[in-house]
Amino acid sequence: MTSSNLFWGALALGAVTGMRSMLAPTMVSRALAARDDMDNVDEPARTLASRRAQQLLLPMAAAELLGDKMPFAPDRTIVPSMMFRALSGGVTAAALASARREPVWLPALIGASAALIASEIGLKLRKPYQKKALTNAALGLTEDCVALTLGSAGIRQALER
């Protein structure tokens, strides 16, 4: 039976993905790679824990963290972005479930749904300040801190038995 800890972790990391699409997969990739119980885990945990995934995800997350504060950053709720965020949130949550050797579909659905909802909320909170560069950047940095804190807590929660 899948535990509620995994569901809360999937929800938290899905929300992080809604704020920063590459941050949650990067954090989970690094967390899984650091574990010593990753032998014989299924996909997608195996892929996210791989060295190659870490090499790809970290620069992508860093670029997103920087690019989000730029005035030319695209709207996070355009259809391609929302599709990618849902996919990213779902895969991230599924990786946590597979690392625990538990069914992946419900956590994936929770992660994808949370990503979509958090994207909408984040946009509504920041959009009024987009034209004020300094305020927008400050809000973006605050959102980064919230995402990092929430992501760390979500990983701890999901991987706890």
Disulfide bonds with the S-S distance in Angstrom:
none
